[in-house]
Amino acid sequence: MPELKFSRSIVSAAAIALTGLGVFGFATITFGSAMVGETRRVDLGQKPASGIDALKALYRRPATIPFPKDNPYTPEKASLGKKLYFDTRLSVTSAQSCASCHSPGFGWGDGLAVGVGHGMNKLGRHSPTIVNAAWGAIFMWDGRLANLEEQALGPIQSPGEMNMPIEKLMERLATIPEYKPLFDVAFPGEGIKSKTLAAAIATYERIDGNEKAISEDAKRGFAVFNGKAQCSACHEGWNFTNDGFQDIGLPSADVGRGEFMPGVIKMKHAFKTPGLREIGRRSPFMHDGSIATLEQVVEHYDRGGVDRPSRSDLMKPLGLTTQEKSELVAFLNTLNSPLTPTAIPVLPR
């Protein structure tokens, strides 16, 4: 994933843009803290639409989340990181987790003036939010940590915070049977180490609830979906369907749409193109439930199905490589969403 650094000069860039637009304040909001000199209010309604759009563009969130090359995103890593983030056993007393000071219920902070650490002792500083931490160039109030991986381990080992020596934590995690397979899947050949612990937590902190983050394999699968595999010819739009009918070459006697349009040869054995949202949870697949897995679905399309007069002109051998098939399935699995999320509410303050 390309690196998208959030520049420290963003305010300066905004100031330059605002100057160019003749805008120095919004209603009761001014840029007095960012710009030297007086600010004045200007009616934004007087500005052309193109100017407002240019202004908005300065504050638009980047379309993708940056991940370092040595810790790329995978859903397995993020899932493990989330479990670790909320696990109080990462502290020496098993009473505190990362979420104790960085809770989604308090905007990923803790709602307190200063943090509370080991032994319920007050810390010297306010707990910062982790919102948009993926774009951070340096971490902690004093800038002593260079990246999120270092930041993940810092509070765990700090005597004043979670007070857990890293070697002792590795021993503790090793005694929890269900953690080992999760680490093995997220970090093949590495297992439970301080490095993989930090990488998993940092990955989760980078997405901080953004369910749209997808793996590099899935991104390549999206390209296959829209290109070589020609999936988007029928599975188009936000719901991944054009609501059309196609004979995709399944060996079935069912004539489908042909029953209602007997004079149209291409409608014989044709069935409605289904949407693909939540597709990973909807097995078995096809109108007759004849295909059990997404991998088998991709294989069917790659082969082209039964050759007959009614078969869709789009159905033909695709020549997908093993890697392309795997990447396509990875993309299809990103179309799932949490069906029963447990939302932590924003708490009264």
C-alpha positions in Angstrom: 0.0 0.0 0.0 1.5 3.4 -0.9 2.6 5.5 2.0 0.3 8.4 2.8 2.0 10.6 5.4 -0.1 13.3 7.1 2.2 16.3 6.8 2.9 18.5 9.7 2.6 21.4 7.3 -1.1 20.8 6.7 -2.1 23.9 8.6 0.3 25.9 6.5 -1.1 24.4 3.4 -4.6 25.2 4.6 -3.5 28.8 5.3 -2.1 29.2 1.8 -5.2 27.8 0.3 -7.4 30.0 2.4 -5.4 33.1 1.5 -5.8 32.2 -2.2 -9.5 31.9 -1.7 -9.8 35.0 0.3 -11.2 33.1 3.2 -9.8 33.7 6.7 -12.5 32.4 9.0 -15.7 30.4 9.3 -18.6 31.9 11.3 -17.1 31.9 14.8 -14.2 29.7 13.9 -10.9 31.5 12.9 -7.4 30.4 12.1 -5.9 32.8 14.6 -4.0 30.0 16.3 -2.5 28.9 13.1 -1.8 32.2 11.3 0.0 35.2 12.3 -2.0 38.4 12.2 -5.7 39.3 12.4 -8.4 37.0 11.1 -11.6 38.2 9.6 -14.9 36.6 8.8 -16.0 36.2 5.2 -19.3 34.8 4.0 -18.5 31.5 2.4 -21.7 31.8 0.5 -20.1 34.4 -1.6 -17.4 32.1 -2.8 -17.8 30.0 -6.0 -18.5 26.3 -5.6 -15.1 25.4 -7.0 -13.4 27.4 -4.3 -15.4 25.6 -1.6 -14.6 22.2 -3.1 -10.9 23.1 -3.2 -11.1 24.0 0.5 -12.9 20.8 1.4 -10.2 18.8 -0.4 -7.6 20.0 2.0 -9.3 18.3 4.8 -10.5 15.1 3.1 -9.4 11.9 4.7 -7.0 9.9 2.5 -8.8 7.1 0.7 -6.4 4.4 2.0 -4.7 3.7 5.3 -0.9 3.7 5.3 0.8 0.6 6.6 4.6 0.2 6.8 6.3 -2.2 4.4 7.6 -4.4 7.2 4.1 -4.6 8.8 1.5 -4.8 6.0 -2.1 -5.2 6.7 -3.8 -8.6 6.9 -7.3 -9.3 8.3 -5.8 -12.1 10.5 -3.3 -9.7 12.0 -5.9 -7.0 12.7 -8.2 -9.6 14.3 -5.4 -10.8 16.6 -4.5 -7.2 17.3 -8.0 -6.4 18.4 -8.1 -9.3 20.8 -4.8 -8.2 22.3 -5.9 -4.6 22.5 -8.9 -5.4 24.7 -7.1 -8.2 26.7 -6.4 -7.1 30.3 -4.0 -10.0 30.7 -1.4 -7.8 29.0 -0.9 -6.0 32.3 0.9 -7.4 35.3 -2.3 -7.4 37.4 -4.6 -8.5 34.6 -6.7 -5.4 35.4 -5.7 -3.1 32.5 -5.8 -3.3 28.7 -4.8 -0.9 26.0 -8.5 0.0 25.9 -8.4 1.1 29.5 -6.8 4.4 28.4 -7.8 4.3 24.8 -11.5 3.3 24.8 -13.8 3.6 21.8 -16.4 4.8 24.3 -14.4 8.0 24.9 -13.3 8.7 21.4 -10.4 6.3 21.8 -9.2 8.2 24.9 -10.2 7.7 28.6 -12.3 10.8 29.4 -9.9 11.7 32.2 -7.7 14.7 32.7 -4.7 12.4 33.2 -4.4 8.7 32.7 -4.6 6.1 35.4 -1.9 3.4 35.5 -0.6 0.6 37.6 -2.1 0.5 41.1 -4.7 3.1 40.1 -2.0 5.8 40.3 -2.5 8.9 38.3 -0.1 9.4 35.4 1.5 12.7 34.5 -0.2 13.2 31.2 -3.5 13.0 29.4 -4.2 9.8 27.4 -4.1 10.7 23.7 -6.6 9.3 21.3 -5.5 6.7 18.7 -7.9 8.1 16.1 -6.0 8.5 12.8 -2.9 7.2 14.5 -2.0 5.5 11.2 -0.9 8.9 9.8 1.2 9.8 12.8 4.8 10.7 12.1 6.0 10.4 15.8 4.3 9.2 19.0 3.7 10.0 22.7 3.4 13.5 24.0 7.2 13.9 24.1 7.8 12.2 20.8 10.0 9.5 22.3 8.6 6.7 20.1 9.0 6.6 16.3 6.1 4.4 15.2 3.0 2.6 16.4 4.9 -0.7 16.8 7.1 1.0 19.4 4.1 2.7 20.9 2.3 -0.6 21.4 5.0 -2.0 23.6 5.9 1.1 25.5 2.9 1.4 27.9 2.8 -2.4 28.4 6.4 -2.4 29.8 6.2 1.0 31.6 6.3 0.5 35.4 3.8 3.3 35.8 1.3 2.0 33.3 0.7 -1.7 32.7 4.0 -2.7 34.5 4.4 -6.0 32.5 8.0 -7.1 31.7 7.9 -8.2 28.1 9.5 -11.6 28.8 6.9 -12.3 31.4 4.1 -11.4 29.0 5.5 -13.8 26.4 5.4 -16.5 29.0 1.8 -15.6 30.0 0.5 -15.5 26.4 2.1 -18.9 25.8 0.0 -20.4 28.5 -3.2 -19.3 26.8 -4.0 -22.2 24.3 -6.1 -20.2 21.9 -3.5 -17.5 21.3 -0.9 -19.8 19.7 -2.9 -20.7 16.5 -4.0 -17.0 16.1 -0.3 -15.9 16.2 0.7 -18.8 13.8 -1.9 -17.8 11.3 -1.2 -14.0 11.5 2.6 -14.5 11.6 3.5 -17.8 9.9 6.8 -19.2 11.1 7.2 -16.5 13.8 4.6 -17.2 16.5 4.4 -15.4 19.8 7.1 -12.8 20.1 7.3 -9.3 21.3 7.8 -8.2 17.7 4.6 -10.0 16.5 2.7 -8.7 19.5 3.6 -5.1 18.7 2.9 -5.6 15.0 -0.6 -7.0 15.7 -1.6 -4.3 18.1 -0.2 -1.6 15.8 -2.2 -3.0 12.9 -5.4 -2.8 14.8 -4.6 0.7 16.0 -4.0 1.8 12.4 -7.5 0.8 11.4 -9.1 1.9 14.7 -12.5 0.4 13.6 -12.2 1.1 9.9 -13.7 -2.1 8.5 -12.8 -1.0 4.9 -9.1 -1.8 5.3 -8.2 -4.7 3.0 -5.1 -6.8 2.3 -2.8 -6.3 -0.6 -4.0 -9.7 -2.0 -7.6 -8.4 -1.9 -6.6 -5.2 -3.7 -5.1 -7.2 -6.5 -8.2 -9.4 -6.4 -10.3 -6.3 -7.0 -8.2 -5.6 -10.1 -8.8 -9.1 -11.3 -12.5 -8.8 -10.5 -12.8 -5.7 -12.8 -10.3 -6.9 -15.4 -9.3 -10.4 -16.5 -12.1 -12.2 -14.7 -14.7 -9.9 -16.1 -16.9 -10.3 -12.9 -17.9 -6.6 -13.0 -19.6 -7.1 -16.4 -22.6 -8.5 -14.4 -21.7 -7.9 -10.8 -21.6 -4.1 -11.0 -22.4 -1.1 -8.8 -22.5 -0.8 -5.0 -24.6 -3.9 -4.7 -22.5 -5.9 -7.1 -25.4 -6.9 -9.5 -27.0 -5.5 -12.6 -30.1 -7.6 -11.9 -29.8 -9.2 -15.3 -30.0 -12.9 -16.3 -27.2 -15.1 -17.6 -26.7 -18.7 -18.4 -23.4 -19.3 -16.7 -23.0 -22.9 -18.0 -24.1 -25.0 -15.0 -25.0 -28.6 -15.9 -28.6 -28.3 -15.0 -31.9 -29.1 -16.7 -33.6 -26.1 -15.1 -34.3 -23.6 -17.9 -34.7 -20.7 -15.5 -35.7 -17.4 -17.2 -36.3 -19.4 -20.3 -39.6 -20.6 -19.0 -40.9 -17.0 -19.3 -39.0 -16.0 -22.4 -39.1 -19.3 -24.5 -38.3 -17.5 -27.7 -35.0 -16.0 -26.5 -32.3 -18.6 -26.8 -30.0 -16.7 -24.4 -32.6 -16.9 -21.6 -32.7 -20.7 -21.5 -30.8 -21.8 -18.4 -30.4 -18.1 -17.5 -30.7 -17.0 -13.8 -30.6 -13.7 -12.1 -27.2 -12.3 -11.2 -27.1 -12.1 -7.4 -25.5 -9.3 -5.4 -22.3 -10.2 -3.7 -22.6 -8.4 -0.4 -22.0 -10.9 2.5 -21.1 -13.5 -0.2 -18.7 -15.3 2.1 -21.5 -16.3 4.5 -23.9 -17.5 1.8 -22.6 -20.9 0.8 -23.5 -23.1 -0.9 -23.6 -21.0 -4.1 -25.4 -20.8 -7.5 -29.2 -21.1 -8.1 -29.1 -24.8 -7.3 -26.6 -24.8 -4.5 -24.3 -27.0 -6.5 -21.0 -25.3 -5.6 -19.8 -25.4 -2.0 -17.0 -22.8 -1.7 -15.9 -19.5 -3.3 -12.8 -21.2 -4.5 -14.9 -23.7 -6.5 -17.1 -20.8 -7.8 -14.0 -19.2 -9.2 -12.8 -22.5 -10.7 -16.2 -22.8 -12.5 -15.9 -19.4 -14.0 -12.3 -20.0 -15.0 -13.3 -23.1 -16.9 -16.2 -21.4 -18.6 -19.0 -23.9 -17.8 -21.0 -26.1 -20.2 -20.7 -24.9 -23.8 -24.2 -24.6 -25.3 -26.1 -22.1 -27.5 -27.7 -20.4 -24.5 -24.5 -19.9 -22.6 -23.6 -16.3 -22.0 -21.1 -14.8 -24.4 -19.1 -13.7 -21.3 -18.7 -17.3 -20.2 -15.4 -18.7 -21.6 -12.2 -20.0 -20.2 -10.4 -17.2 -18.5 -6.9 -18.6 -18.0 -6.6 -17.3 -14.4 -3.4 -18.2 -12.6 -3.5 -19.9 -9.2 -2.4 -16.6 -7.6 -5.1 -14.6 -9.4 -7.8 -17.1 -8.2 -6.6 -16.7 -4.6 -6.6 -12.9 -4.8 -10.1 -12.9 -6.3 -11.4 -15.0 -3.4 -9.6 -12.7 -1.0 -11.4 -9.7 -2.5 -14.8 -11.5 -2.4 -14.3 -12.1 1.3 -13.9 -8.4 1.9 -17.6 -7.9 0.9 -18.6 -9.4 4.3 -19.5 -7.1 7.1 -20.1 -7.5 10.8 -23.7 -8.6 11.1 -24.1 -8.4 14.8 -21.5 -5.8 15.9 -21.2 -5.0 19.6 -21.0 -1.2 19.6 -19.5 0.6 22.6 -21.5 3.8 23.0 -20.1 7.3 23.5 -20.4 7.8 27.3 -21.8 10.9 29.0 -19.1 13.2 30.4 
